[in-house]
Every structure is written in structure tokens, then in C-alpha cells.
Amino acid sequence: MNDKELVAQHAARKIEDGMIVGLGTGSTANCFIEALAQRHHQEGLKVQTVSSSVVSAIKARELGLPLLAVEQLKGLDVYVDGADEVAPDMTLLKGRGFDLVREKLLAGASREFWVLINPGKRVGRIGERFPIPVEVMPFAWQLVKESLAAIGGKAELRQTENKDGLVVTSHGSLVLDTAFAEAFDSHTLDTVLNGIPGVVEHGIFSHLTSAVFCARDGRVEEQSA
Ligand SMILES: O=C[C@H](O)[C@H](O)[C@H](O)COP(=O)(O)O
């Protein structure tokens, strides 16, 4: 069993009968969906799920997990997802994929948010390895880019892998990947980004994480808020 499967199974074992479970997006979240489906089928665990992306919804449906639409939700018990960076205070950077808006919506609406990682995701500060993904309304990208420059951010529109077009998120936004030359306080930047007109969402997840489960040397370490 690899680290992603190990940490996914650890999280899936904590799910209880009757819970509404949010499914994240990405390779680690995929392992969790598989582990949860296994418990649902083998142990008769009764859960309802809601997905942060079309990809996760398709996977959940294929594996026979009961799936709710986000529109039906008034809240959920736990949201389980991976992350790109995790700071010591459990602030996250997410959004290397295309599903940032629904990911943050579900994380914020959930009673608990569990983040599944390996030690390679830990950083001293947010933005250490990746630029900050900022989702923008397509017509606003140039003006938002100027606003980001005014606070010290160098923003580039995210291109498709083979550089023949722009990435469009599942929400229909463009992404400005924004690097800051100077170290910044992630909570302050979170607030500042939230206040820029034309910004739909961004990848800093502050004060949302309840627990980080980290697979290391065949064991899972837990860090709780
Ligand atoms: O938008 C992407 C998500 O934030 C993912 O959860 C994140 O990129 C981690 O993905 P993975 O588990 O594949 O490393």
C-alpha cells in the first residue's frame, strides 16, 4: 500500500454511519473515494456523499457511492481532500487542479475538514513552492492582474499543459498564478485577495482545516486544530 492509500484508508475508517461526506479532487482524494466505497460495500457503511468536481462525482458514481447534488446541501459532516502545500498552522494552498471554487465552498460548509498529505506537502510558509492560484472572471483578468501587481504579485494566466490555450476551471474562470517576491502573511493576503473585484476565489485556505493526516514511514500522523 502506498502513502496515499494508507492515509486515505485511515480517514475512511473514521467515517461513521449516517454522515454526509464531501469528496475532494486529486490523486489523494481519489484514494479516499475508493477506501470509502470499499467500506460502503463491504461493511454496509451508510453514507451520502457530495463531490467537489465532476471528476470525483463520476468516480463516486462508478464506485456506487450515494451522491447528493451541492444544491441539495444545507451542510455536511466532513470534507476530505488533499492539498498542494500545508503550513505549520494548517493553512493550505490548493488549486493546482481546476476545482477550487467548489473545494472551498464544501470545506467552509463542513463541520470538519480533513486534509490528507505526505510530508512532501509540508512547507514553512504558503507560497514557498507554488504561486497562488487566483481564479478570475474571464473579462476581469487584466484588471485583476494590475491589482495583484499593486500588492507585489507577478501574475501569469495559466496555460494548458501543451501551451496551446488557457486553462478554464470547472467554474468557467481563468487562473492567474501569482508569485510574490516578498514573503507575505497568508491570512492577510487571503483577506486582501477576497476584496479584489473580479476575483472569484483563490487557493489560500485559512482557518478551515480541522485535522491534517500525514502518511510517514508506513504510519499516519494526526495534527488537529
Ligand atoms: O485543485 C486541486 C486540489 O487542490 C488537490 O487537492 C491538490 O492539488 C492535491 O492533489 P493531489 O492529492 O493529487 O496531490
The ligand as a MOL file (V3000), in Angstrom:
LIG
                    3D

  0  0  0     0  0            999 V3000
M  V30 BEGIN CTAB
M  V30 COUNTS 14 13 0 0 0
M  V30 BEGIN ATOM
M  V30 1 O -7.3180 21.5590 -7.0490 0
M  V30 2 C -6.6360 20.5940 -6.6930 0
M  V30 3 C -6.6940 20.1810 -5.3370 0
M  V30 4 O -6.4300 21.2820 -4.5200 0
M  V30 5 C -5.9000 18.9450 -4.9340 0
M  V30 6 O -6.4720 18.5230 -3.7400 0
M  V30 7 C -4.4350 19.1850 -4.7320 0
M  V30 8 O -3.8730 19.6480 -5.9480 0
M  V30 9 C -3.6950 17.9140 -4.2550 0
M  V30 10 O -3.7340 16.9360 -5.2580 0
M  V30 11 P -3.0170 15.5250 -5.0780 0
M  V30 12 O -3.6980 14.7940 -3.9900 0
M  V30 13 O -3.1660 14.8610 -6.4200 0
M  V30 14 O -1.5630 15.8060 -4.7640 0
M  V30 END ATOM
M  V30 BEGIN BOND
M  V30 1 2 1 2
M  V30 2 1 2 3
M  V30 3 1 3 4
M  V30 4 1 3 5
M  V30 5 1 5 6
M  V30 6 1 5 7
M  V30 7 1 7 8
M  V30 8 1 7 9
M  V30 9 1 9 10
M  V30 10 1 10 11
M  V30 11 2 11 12
M  V30 12 1 11 13
M  V30 13 1 11 14
M  V30 END BOND
M  V30 END CTAB
M  END
